Amino acid sequence: MANLGPGGGGAQFYPAVSPHNPSLVLVACDMTGAYISRDGGNSWRLFELRSPVRFFEFDPLTLP
């Protein structure tokens, strides 16, 4: 199965593009998961924070 992008219930919230690296993108979904893309949105990986995401922040001291 191909990884096509964010999924879940269909709604995405709090899209965030890193001011330090525009290829790094984060978005929360309405199913409490969040997604990260390191290639400007061409592929996405789900990660679970065990609670609803309310915002994202980018720390310039811990950049990937």
PQR file of N, CA, C, O and H, with PARSE charges and radii, in Angstrom:
ATOM      1  N   MET A   1       0.838  -1.170   0.000 -0.4000 1.5000
ATOM      2  CA  MET A   1       0.000   0.000   0.000 -0.0000 2.0000
ATOM      3  C   MET A   1       0.886   1.237   0.000  0.5500 1.7000
ATOM      4  O   MET A   1       1.834   1.317   0.781 -0.5500 1.4000
ATOM      5  N   ALA A   2       0.598   2.182  -0.845 -0.4000 1.5000
ATOM      6  CA  ALA A   2       1.386   3.405  -0.952 -0.0000 2.0000
ATOM      7  C   ALA A   2       1.004   4.391   0.136  0.5500 1.7000
ATOM      8  O   ALA A   2      -0.161   4.478   0.523 -0.5500 1.4000
ATOM      9  H   ALA A   2      -0.172   2.117  -1.479  0.4000 1.0000
ATOM     10  N   ASN A   3       1.973   5.124   0.622 -0.4000 1.5000
ATOM     11  CA  ASN A   3       1.740   6.183   1.586 -0.0000 2.0000
ATOM     12  C   ASN A   3       1.419   7.452   0.797  0.5500 1.7000
ATOM     13  O   ASN A   3       2.315   8.066   0.216 -0.5500 1.4000
ATOM     14  H   ASN A   3       2.920   5.054   0.308  0.4000 1.0000
ATOM     15  N   LEU A   4       0.147   7.846   0.777 -0.4000 1.5000
ATOM     16  CA  LEU A   4      -0.293   8.947  -0.066 -0.0000 2.0000
ATOM     17  C   LEU A   4      -0.397  10.281   0.651  0.5500 1.7000
ATOM     18  O   LEU A   4      -0.434  11.324  -0.002 -0.5500 1.4000
ATOM     19  H   LEU A   4      -0.580   7.347   1.249  0.4000 1.0000
ATOM     20  N   GLY A   5      -0.443  10.274   1.950 -0.4000 1.5000
ATOM     21  CA  GLY A   5      -0.528  11.539   2.669 -0.0000 2.0000
ATOM     22  C   GLY A   5      -1.405  11.433   3.887  0.5500 1.7000
ATOM     23  O   GLY A   5      -1.830  10.338   4.258 -0.5500 1.4000
ATOM     24  H   GLY A   5      -0.413   9.427   2.480  0.4000 1.0000
ATOM     25  N   PRO A   6      -1.685  12.564   4.519 -0.5600 1.5000
ATOM     26  CA  PRO A   6      -2.485  12.544   5.743  0.2800 2.0000
ATOM     27  C   PRO A   6      -3.859  11.904   5.536  0.5500 1.7000
ATOM     28  O   PRO A   6      -4.496  12.061   4.495 -0.5500 1.4000
ATOM     29  N   GLY A   7      -4.277  11.192   6.545 -0.4000 1.5000
ATOM     30  CA  GLY A   7      -5.575  10.529   6.480 -0.0000 2.0000
ATOM     31  C   GLY A   7      -6.310  10.709   7.782  0.5500 1.7000
ATOM     32  O   GLY A   7      -6.236  11.773   8.397 -0.5500 1.4000
ATOM     33  H   GLY A   7      -3.760  11.064   7.391  0.4000 1.0000
ATOM     34  N   GLY A   8      -7.021   9.682   8.214 -0.4000 1.5000
ATOM     35  CA  GLY A   8      -7.812   9.787   9.438 -0.0000 2.0000
ATOM     36  C   GLY A   8      -9.238  10.104   9.069  0.5500 1.7000
ATOM     37  O   GLY A   8      -9.755   9.605   8.069 -0.5500 1.4000
ATOM     38  H   GLY A   8      -7.081   8.817   7.715  0.4000 1.0000
ATOM     39  N   GLY A   9      -9.870  10.926   9.867 -0.4000 1.5000
ATOM     40  CA  GLY A   9     -11.257  11.285   9.630 -0.0000 2.0000
ATOM     41  C   GLY A   9     -11.443  12.316   8.532  0.5500 1.7000
ATOM     42  O   GLY A   9     -12.571  12.564   8.108 -0.5500 1.4000
ATOM     43  H   GLY A   9      -9.449  11.331  10.679  0.4000 1.0000
ATOM     44  N   GLY A  10     -10.381  12.910   8.073 -0.4000 1.5000
ATOM     45  CA  GLY A  10     -10.484  13.829   6.963 -0.0000 2.0000
ATOM     46  C   GLY A  10     -10.121  15.261   7.268  0.5500 1.7000
ATOM     47  O   GLY A  10      -9.779  16.008   6.351 -0.5500 1.4000
ATOM     48  H   GLY A  10      -9.465  12.708   8.417  0.4000 1.0000
ATOM     49  N   ALA A  11     -10.181  15.672   8.516 -0.4000 1.5000
ATOM     50  CA  ALA A  11      -9.872  17.066   8.830 -0.0000 2.0000
ATOM     51  C   ALA A  11      -8.437  17.181   9.348  0.5500 1.7000
ATOM     52  O   ALA A  11      -7.986  16.364  10.150 -0.5500 1.4000
ATOM     53  H   ALA A  11     -10.458  15.065   9.261  0.4000 1.0000
ATOM     54  N   GLN A  12      -7.744  18.190   8.883 -0.4000 1.5000
ATOM     55  CA  GLN A  12      -6.400  18.481   9.374 -0.0000 2.0000
ATOM     56  C   GLN A  12      -6.400  19.872  10.005  0.5500 1.7000
ATOM     57  O   GLN A  12      -7.095  20.782   9.554 -0.5500 1.4000
ATOM     58  H   GLN A  12      -8.110  18.854   8.231  0.4000 1.0000
ATOM     59  N   PHE A  13      -5.599  20.006  11.063 -0.4000 1.5000
ATOM     60  CA  PHE A  13      -5.539  21.247  11.816 -0.0000 2.0000
ATOM     61  C   PHE A  13      -4.095  21.650  12.073  0.5500 1.7000
ATOM     62  O   PHE A  13      -3.195  20.810  12.048 -0.5500 1.4000
ATOM     63  H   PHE A  13      -5.034  19.266  11.430  0.4000 1.0000
ATOM     64  N   TYR A  14      -3.878  22.912  12.316 -0.4000 1.5000
ATOM     65  CA  TYR A  14      -2.597  23.464  12.745 -0.0000 2.0000
ATOM     66  C   TYR A  14      -1.446  23.135  11.794  0.5500 1.7000
ATOM     67  O   TYR A  14      -0.393  22.686  12.246 -0.5500 1.4000
ATOM     68  H   TYR A  14      -4.609  23.595  12.336  0.4000 1.0000
ATOM     69  N   PRO A  15      -1.622  23.345  10.504 -0.5600 1.5000
ATOM     70  CA  PRO A  15      -0.496  23.091   9.601  0.2800 2.0000
ATOM     71  C   PRO A  15       0.672  24.005   9.958  0.5500 1.7000
ATOM     72  O   PRO A  15       0.487  25.196  10.211 -0.5500 1.4000
ATOM     73  N   ALA A  16       1.868  23.440   9.977 -0.4000 1.5000
ATOM     74  CA  ALA A  16       3.051  24.210  10.352 -0.0000 2.0000
ATOM     75  C   ALA A  16       4.208  23.863   9.433  0.5500 1.7000
ATOM     76  O   ALA A  16       4.547  22.694   9.249 -0.5500 1.4000
ATOM     77  H   ALA A  16       2.018  22.473   9.772  0.4000 1.0000
ATOM     78  N   VAL A  17       4.806  24.895   8.862 -0.4000 1.5000
ATOM     79  CA  VAL A  17       5.993  24.736   8.020 -0.0000 2.0000
ATOM     80  C   VAL A  17       7.160  25.348   8.780  0.5500 1.7000
ATOM     81  O   VAL A  17       7.070  26.482   9.251 -0.5500 1.4000
ATOM     82  H   VAL A  17       4.531  25.844   9.012  0.4000 1.0000
ATOM     83  N   SER A  18       8.234  24.618   8.900 -0.4000 1.5000
ATOM     84  CA  SER A  18       9.381  25.103   9.643 -0.0000 2.0000
ATOM     85  C   SER A  18       9.959  26.359   9.002  0.5500 1.7000
ATOM     86  O   SER A  18      10.182  26.391   7.792 -0.5500 1.4000
ATOM     87  H   SER A  18       8.307  23.697   8.518  0.4000 1.0000
ATOM     88  N   PRO A  19      10.202  27.393   9.804 -0.5600 1.5000
ATOM     89  CA  PRO A  19      10.847  28.591   9.267  0.2800 2.0000
ATOM     90  C   PRO A  19      12.333  28.366   8.988  0.5500 1.7000
ATOM     91  O   PRO A  19      12.980  29.185   8.336 -0.5500 1.4000
ATOM     92  N   HIS A  20      12.866  27.253   9.483 -0.4000 1.5000
ATOM     93  CA  HIS A  20      14.278  26.927   9.317 -0.0000 2.0000
ATOM     94  C   HIS A  20      14.520  25.977   8.153  0.5500 1.7000
ATOM     95  O   HIS A  20      15.613  25.932   7.588 -0.5500 1.4000
ATOM     96  H   HIS A  20      12.341  26.587  10.012  0.4000 1.0000
ATOM     97  N   ASN A  21      13.469  25.207   7.797 -0.4000 1.5000
ATOM     98  CA  ASN A  21      13.577  24.226   6.723 -0.0000 2.0000
ATOM     99  C   ASN A  21      12.183  24.038   6.126  0.5500 1.7000
ATOM    100  O   ASN A  21      11.368  23.324   6.709 -0.5500 1.4000
ATOM    101  H   ASN A  21      12.582  25.244   8.256  0.4000 1.0000
ATOM    102  N   PRO A  22      11.886  24.656   4.978 -0.5600 1.5000
ATOM    103  CA  PRO A  22      10.536  24.584   4.417  0.2800 2.0000
ATOM    104  C   PRO A  22      10.118  23.182   3.960  0.5500 1.7000
ATOM    105  O   PRO A  22       8.955  22.975   3.612 -0.5500 1.4000
ATOM    106  N   SER A  23      11.034  22.231   3.955 -0.4000 1.5000
ATOM    107  CA  SER A  23      10.674  20.850   3.623 -0.0000 2.0000
ATOM    108  C   SER A  23      10.083  20.115   4.817  0.5500 1.7000
ATOM    109  O   SER A  23       9.492  19.047   4.658 -0.5500 1.4000
ATOM    110  H   SER A  23      11.978  22.399   4.238  0.4000 1.0000
ATOM    111  N   LEU A  24      10.237  20.681   6.016 -0.4000 1.5000
ATOM    112  CA  LEU A  24       9.718  20.071   7.240 -0.0000 2.0000
ATOM    113  C   LEU A  24       8.331  20.640   7.526  0.5500 1.7000
ATOM    114  O   LEU A  24       8.182  21.827   7.814 -0.5500 1.4000
ATOM    115  H   LEU A  24      10.717  21.549   6.145  0.4000 1.0000
ATOM    116  N   VAL A  25       7.311  19.771   7.441 -0.4000 1.5000
ATOM    117  CA  VAL A  25       5.916  20.188   7.585 -0.0000 2.0000
ATOM    118  C   VAL A  25       5.234  19.272   8.592  0.5500 1.7000
ATOM    119  O   VAL A  25       5.470  18.064   8.595 -0.5500 1.4000
ATOM    120  H   VAL A  25       7.431  18.807   7.207  0.4000 1.0000
ATOM    121  N   LEU A  26       4.391  19.842   9.446 -0.4000 1.5000
ATOM    122  CA  LEU A  26       3.613  19.090  10.427 -0.0000 2.0000
ATOM    123  C   LEU A  26       2.148  19.469  10.305  0.5500 1.7000
ATOM    124  O   LEU A  26       1.814  20.596   9.943 -0.5500 1.4000
ATOM    125  H   LEU A  26       4.200  20.824   9.443  0.4000 1.0000
ATOM    126  N   VAL A  27       1.277  18.514  10.612 -0.4000 1.5000
ATOM    127  CA  VAL A  27      -0.158  18.777  10.623 -0.0000 2.0000
ATOM    128  C   VAL A  27      -0.809  17.800  11.603  0.5500 1.7000
ATOM    129  O   VAL A  27      -0.392  16.646  11.709 -0.5500 1.4000
ATOM    130  H   VAL A  27       1.549  17.597  10.907  0.4000 1.0000
ATOM    131  N   ALA A  28      -1.824  18.265  12.309 -0.4000 1.5000
ATOM    132  CA  ALA A  28      -2.591  17.414  13.220 -0.0000 2.0000
ATOM    133  C   ALA A  28      -3.864  16.973  12.506  0.5500 1.7000
ATOM    134  O   ALA A  28      -4.374  17.688  11.644 -0.5500 1.4000
ATOM    135  H   ALA A  28      -2.163  19.202  12.223  0.4000 1.0000
ATOM    136  N   CYS A  29      -4.377  15.797  12.862 -0.4000 1.5000
ATOM    137  CA  CYS A  29      -5.637  15.343  12.275 -0.0000 2.0000
ATOM    138  C   CYS A  29      -6.694  15.224  13.362  0.5500 1.7000
ATOM    139  O   CYS A  29      -6.388  15.285  14.553 -0.5500 1.4000
ATOM    140  H   CYS A  29      -3.963  15.216  13.562  0.4000 1.0000
ATOM    141  N   ASP A  30      -7.926  15.056  12.941 -0.4000 1.5000
ATOM    142  CA  ASP A  30      -9.034  15.025  13.894 -0.0000 2.0000
ATOM    143  C   ASP A  30      -9.150  13.698  14.638  0.5500 1.7000
ATOM    144  O   ASP A  30     -10.084  13.519  15.419 -0.5500 1.4000
ATOM    145  H   ASP A  30      -8.174  15.007  11.973  0.4000 1.0000
ATOM    146  N   MET A  31      -8.239  12.777  14.420 -0.4000 1.5000
ATOM    147  CA  MET A  31      -8.254  11.490  15.103 -0.0000 2.0000
ATOM    148  C   MET A  31      -7.158  11.424  16.173  0.5500 1.7000
ATOM    149  O   MET A  31      -6.753  10.326  16.555 -0.5500 1.4000
ATOM    150  H   MET A  31      -7.479  12.922  13.786  0.4000 1.0000
ATOM    151  N   THR A  32      -6.676  12.547  16.658 -0.4000 1.5000
ATOM    152  CA  THR A  32      -5.645  12.760  17.689 -0.0000 2.0000
ATOM    153  C   THR A  32      -4.235  12.432  17.232  0.5500 1.7000
ATOM    154  O   THR A  32      -3.296  12.631  18.003 -0.5500 1.4000
ATOM    155  H   THR A  32      -7.005  13.439  16.348  0.4000 1.0000
ATOM    156  N   GLY A  33      -4.044  11.951  16.045 -0.4000 1.5000
ATOM    157  CA  GLY A  33      -2.704  11.711  15.531 -0.0000 2.0000
ATOM    158  C   GLY A  33      -2.143  12.972  14.906  0.5500 1.7000
ATOM    159  O   GLY A  33      -2.841  13.974  14.749 -0.5500 1.4000
ATOM    160  H   GLY A  33      -4.807  11.789  15.418  0.4000 1.0000
ATOM    161  N   ALA A  34      -0.888  12.905  14.559 -0.4000 1.5000
ATOM    162  CA  ALA A  34      -0.237  14.002  13.856 -0.0000 2.0000
ATOM    163  C   ALA A  34       0.641  13.397  12.771  0.5500 1.7000
ATOM    164  O   ALA A  34       1.022  12.228  12.840 -0.5500 1.4000
ATOM    165  H   ALA A  34      -0.321  12.091  14.686  0.4000 1.0000
ATOM    166  N   TYR A  35       0.952  14.206  11.773 -0.4000 1.5000
ATOM    167  CA  TYR A  35       1.752  13.744  10.645 -0.0000 2.0000
ATOM    168  C   TYR A  35       2.923  14.674  10.441  0.5500 1.7000
ATOM    169  O   TYR A  35       2.837  15.877  10.689 -0.5500 1.4000
ATOM    170  H   TYR A  35       0.642  15.155  11.717  0.4000 1.0000
ATOM    171  N   ILE A  36       4.036  14.089   9.976 -0.4000 1.5000
ATOM    172  CA  ILE A  36       5.228  14.862   9.662 -0.0000 2.0000
ATOM    173  C   ILE A  36       5.682  14.510   8.254  0.5500 1.7000
ATOM    174  O   ILE A  36       5.629  13.354   7.834 -0.5500 1.4000
ATOM    175  H   ILE A  36       4.106  13.112   9.774  0.4000 1.0000
ATOM    176  N   SER A  37       6.120  15.514   7.548 -0.4000 1.5000
ATOM    177  CA  SER A  37       6.724  15.330   6.230 -0.0000 2.0000
ATOM    178  C   SER A  37       8.080  16.010   6.252  0.5500 1.7000
ATOM    179  O   SER A  37       8.202  17.151   6.697 -0.5500 1.4000
ATOM    180  H   SER A  37       6.163  16.453   7.889  0.4000 1.0000
ATOM    181  N   ARG A  38       9.086  15.319   5.777 -0.4000 1.5000
ATOM    182  CA  ARG A  38      10.430  15.891   5.701 -0.0000 2.0000
ATOM    183  C   ARG A  38      10.803  16.233   4.262  0.5500 1.7000
ATOM    184  O   ARG A  38      11.923  16.663   3.986 -0.5500 1.4000
ATOM    185  H   ARG A  38       8.987  14.392   5.415  0.4000 1.0000
ATOM    186  N   ASP A  39       9.840  16.034   3.337 -0.4000 1.5000
ATOM    187  CA  ASP A  39      10.112  16.309   1.926 -0.0000 2.0000
ATOM    188  C   ASP A  39       9.065  17.230   1.306  0.5500 1.7000
ATOM    189  O   ASP A  39       8.694  17.072   0.143 -0.5500 1.4000
ATOM    190  H   ASP A  39       8.930  15.685   3.561  0.4000 1.0000
ATOM    191  N   GLY A  40       8.601  18.182   2.087 -0.4000 1.5000
ATOM    192  CA  GLY A  40       7.675  19.187   1.588 -0.0000 2.0000
ATOM    193  C   GLY A  40       6.286  18.681   1.268  0.5500 1.7000
ATOM    194  O   GLY A  40       5.573  19.300   0.478 -0.5500 1.4000
ATOM    195  H   GLY A  40       8.902  18.311   3.031  0.4000 1.0000
ATOM    196  N   GLY A  41       5.886  17.573   1.862 -0.4000 1.5000
ATOM    197  CA  GLY A  41       4.534  17.051   1.672 -0.0000 2.0000
ATOM    198  C   GLY A  41       4.415  15.936   0.646  0.5500 1.7000
ATOM    199  O   GLY A  41       3.306  15.480   0.368 -0.5500 1.4000
ATOM    200  H   GLY A  41       6.465  17.070   2.504  0.4000 1.0000
ATOM    201  N   ASN A  42       5.523  15.487   0.079 -0.4000 1.5000
ATOM    202  CA  ASN A  42       5.456  14.373  -0.881 -0.0000 2.0000
ATOM    203  C   ASN A  42       5.171  13.047  -0.193  0.5500 1.7000
ATOM    204  O   ASN A  42       4.523  12.180  -0.778 -0.5500 1.4000
ATOM    205  H   ASN A  42       6.424  15.858   0.305  0.4000 1.0000
ATOM    206  N   SER A  43       5.638  12.876   1.028 -0.4000 1.5000
ATOM    207  CA  SER A  43       5.330  11.682   1.813 -0.0000 2.0000
ATOM    208  C   SER A  43       5.133  12.108   3.262  0.5500 1.7000
ATOM    209  O   SER A  43       5.670  13.123   3.705 -0.5500 1.4000
ATOM    210  H   SER A  43       6.165  13.581   1.503  0.4000 1.0000
ATOM    211  N   TRP A  44       4.358  11.318   3.986 -0.4000 1.5000
ATOM    212  CA  TRP A  44       3.991  11.650   5.360 -0.0000 2.0000
ATOM    213  C   TRP A  44       4.171  10.439   6.256  0.5500 1.7000
ATOM    214  O   TRP A  44       4.048   9.300   5.806 -0.5500 1.4000
ATOM    215  H   TRP A  44       3.922  10.493   3.625  0.4000 1.0000
ATOM    216  N   ARG A  45       4.468  10.693   7.548 -0.4000 1.5000
ATOM    217  CA  ARG A  45       4.557   9.632   8.550 -0.0000 2.0000
ATOM    218  C   ARG A  45       3.687  10.037   9.736  0.5500 1.7000
ATOM    219  O   ARG A  45       3.766  11.163  10.227 -0.5500 1.4000
ATOM    220  H   ARG A  45       4.567  11.618   7.914  0.4000 1.0000
ATOM    221  N   LEU A  46       2.865   9.107  10.180 -0.4000 1.5000
ATOM    222  CA  LEU A  46       2.008   9.323  11.342 -0.0000 2.0000
ATOM    223  C   LEU A  46       2.831   9.170  12.615  0.5500 1.7000
ATOM    224  O   LEU A  46       3.669   8.274  12.716 -0.5500 1.4000
ATOM    225  H   LEU A  46       2.801   8.192   9.781  0.4000 1.0000
ATOM    226  N   PHE A  47       2.590  10.048  13.585 -0.4000 1.5000
ATOM    227  CA  PHE A  47       3.128   9.840  14.925 -0.0000 2.0000
ATOM    228  C   PHE A  47       2.036  10.173  15.933  0.5500 1.7000
ATOM    229  O   PHE A  47       1.202  11.049  15.704 -0.5500 1.4000
ATOM    230  H   PHE A  47       1.909  10.776  13.503  0.4000 1.0000
ATOM    231  N   GLU A  48       2.058   9.469  17.029 -0.4000 1.5000
ATOM    232  CA  GLU A  48       1.001   9.568  18.029 -0.0000 2.0000
ATOM    233  C   GLU A  48       1.548  10.198  19.292  0.5500 1.7000
ATOM    234  O   GLU A  48       2.552   9.732  19.831 -0.5500 1.4000
ATOM    235  H   GLU A  48       2.735   8.757  17.215  0.4000 1.0000
ATOM    236  N   LEU A  49       0.904  11.255  19.775 -0.4000 1.5000
ATOM    237  CA  LEU A  49       1.319  11.934  21.001 -0.0000 2.0000
ATOM    238  C   LEU A  49       0.409  11.590  22.182  0.5500 1.7000
ATOM    239  O   LEU A  49       0.596  12.117  23.278 -0.5500 1.4000
ATOM    240  H   LEU A  49       0.088  11.634  19.338  0.4000 1.0000
ATOM    241  N   ARG A  50      -0.556  10.728  21.973 -0.4000 1.5000
ATOM    242  CA  ARG A  50      -1.485  10.233  23.001 -0.0000 2.0000
ATOM    243  C   ARG A  50      -2.426  11.291  23.550  0.5500 1.7000
ATOM    244  O   ARG A  50      -3.085  11.077  24.568 -0.5500 1.4000
ATOM    245  H   ARG A  50      -0.708  10.300  21.082  0.4000 1.0000
ATOM    246  N   SER A  51      -2.489  12.417  22.887 -0.4000 1.5000
ATOM    247  CA  SER A  51      -3.462  13.450  23.236 -0.0000 2.0000
ATOM    248  C   SER A  51      -3.623  14.357  22.026  0.5500 1.7000
ATOM    249  O   SER A  51      -2.742  14.401  21.168 -0.5500 1.4000
ATOM    250  H   SER A  51      -1.955  12.592  22.060  0.4000 1.0000
ATOM    251  N   PRO A  52      -4.716  15.067  21.945 -0.5600 1.5000
ATOM    252  CA  PRO A  52      -4.912  15.952  20.796  0.2800 2.0000
ATOM    253  C   PRO A  52      -3.830  17.033  20.703  0.5500 1.7000
ATOM    254  O   PRO A  52      -3.421  17.609  21.711 -0.5500 1.4000
ATOM    255  N   VAL A  53      -3.384  17.292  19.493 -0.4000 1.5000
ATOM    256  CA  VAL A  53      -2.393  18.339  19.246 -0.0000 2.0000
ATOM    257  C   VAL A  53      -3.113  19.684  19.191  0.5500 1.7000
ATOM    258  O   VAL A  53      -4.172  19.798  18.575 -0.5500 1.4000
ATOM    259  H   VAL A  53      -3.716  16.825  18.674  0.4000 1.0000
ATOM    260  N   ARG A  54      -2.551  20.682  19.823 -0.4000 1.5000
ATOM    261  CA  ARG A  54      -3.136  22.021  19.800 -0.0000 2.0000
ATOM    262  C   ARG A  54      -2.255  23.016  19.052  0.5500 1.7000
ATOM    263  O   ARG A  54      -2.740  24.053  18.600 -0.5500 1.4000
ATOM    264  H   ARG A  54      -1.690  20.589  20.324  0.4000 1.0000
ATOM    265  N   PHE A  55      -0.968  22.709  18.918 -0.4000 1.5000
ATOM    266  CA  PHE A  55      -0.051  23.571  18.172 -0.0000 2.0000
ATOM    267  C   PHE A  55       1.264  22.831  17.979  0.5500 1.7000
ATOM    268  O   PHE A  55       1.513  21.811  18.622 -0.5500 1.4000
ATOM    269  H   PHE A  55      -0.574  21.866  19.285  0.4000 1.0000
ATOM    270  N   PHE A  56       2.096  23.347  17.097 -0.4000 1.5000
ATOM    271  CA  PHE A  56       3.455  22.857  16.890 -0.0000 2.0000
ATOM    272  C   PHE A  56       4.405  24.027  17.069  0.5500 1.7000
ATOM    273  O   PHE A  56       4.053  25.171  16.781 -0.5500 1.4000
ATOM    274  H   PHE A  56       1.894  24.176  16.574  0.4000 1.0000
ATOM    275  N   GLU A  57       5.609  23.739  17.546 -0.4000 1.5000
ATOM    276  CA  GLU A  57       6.667  24.728  17.646 -0.0000 2.0000
ATOM    277  C   GLU A  57       7.944  24.136  17.072  0.5500 1.7000
ATOM    278  O   GLU A  57       8.156  22.925  17.128 -0.5500 1.4000
ATOM    279  H   GLU A  57       5.895  22.810  17.780  0.4000 1.0000
ATOM    280  N   PHE A  58       8.781  24.986  16.528 -0.4000 1.5000
ATOM    281  CA  PHE A  58      10.070  24.558  15.996 -0.0000 2.0000
ATOM    282  C   PHE A  58      11.167  25.156  16.855  0.5500 1.7000
ATOM    283  O   PHE A  58      11.236  26.374  17.022 -0.5500 1.4000
ATOM    284  H   PHE A  58       8.608  25.970  16.483  0.4000 1.0000
ATOM    285  N   ASP A  59      12.023  24.307  17.401 -0.4000 1.5000
ATOM    286  CA  ASP A  59      13.123  24.735  18.241 -0.0000 2.0000
ATOM    287  C   ASP A  59      14.394  24.790  17.391  0.5500 1.7000
ATOM    288  O   ASP A  59      14.860  23.748  16.929 -0.5500 1.4000
ATOM    289  H   ASP A  59      11.967  23.317  17.266  0.4000 1.0000
ATOM    290  N   PRO A  60      14.959  25.964  17.175 -0.5600 1.5000
ATOM    291  CA  PRO A  60      16.137  26.065  16.318  0.2800 2.0000
ATOM    292  C   PRO A  60      17.373  25.352  16.875  0.5500 1.7000
ATOM    293  O   PRO A  60      18.330  25.114  16.138 -0.5500 1.4000
ATOM    294  N   LEU A  61      17.362  25.014  18.157 -0.4000 1.5000
ATOM    295  CA  LEU A  61      18.498  24.330  18.753 -0.0000 2.0000
ATOM    296  C   LEU A  61      18.455  22.822  18.546  0.5500 1.7000
ATOM    297  O   LEU A  61      19.467  22.150  18.740 -0.5500 1.4000
ATOM    298  H   LEU A  61      16.585  25.208  18.755  0.4000 1.0000
ATOM    299  N   THR A  62      17.312  22.278  18.159 -0.4000 1.5000
ATOM    300  CA  THR A  62      17.194  20.821  17.985 -0.0000 2.0000
ATOM    301  C   THR A  62      16.694  20.470  16.592  0.5500 1.7000
ATOM    302  O   THR A  62      15.898  19.544  16.440 -0.5500 1.4000
ATOM    303  H   THR A  62      16.489  22.824  18.001  0.4000 1.0000
ATOM    304  N   LEU A  63      17.138  21.182  15.590 -0.4000 1.5000
ATOM    305  CA  LEU A  63      16.701  20.911  14.227 -0.0000 2.0000
ATOM    306  C   LEU A  63      17.247  19.576  13.744  0.5500 1.7000
ATOM    307  O   LEU A  63      18.368  19.192  14.078 -0.5500 1.4000
ATOM    308  H   LEU A  63      17.785  21.934  15.714  0.4000 1.0000
ATOM    309  N   PRO A  64      16.438  18.871  12.950 -0.5600 1.5000
ATOM    310  CA  PRO A  64      16.903  17.585  12.415  0.2800 2.0000
ATOM    311  C   PRO A  64      18.005  17.764  11.386  0.5500 1.7000
ATOM    312  O   PRO A  64      18.505  16.781  10.839 -0.5500 1.4000
TER
END
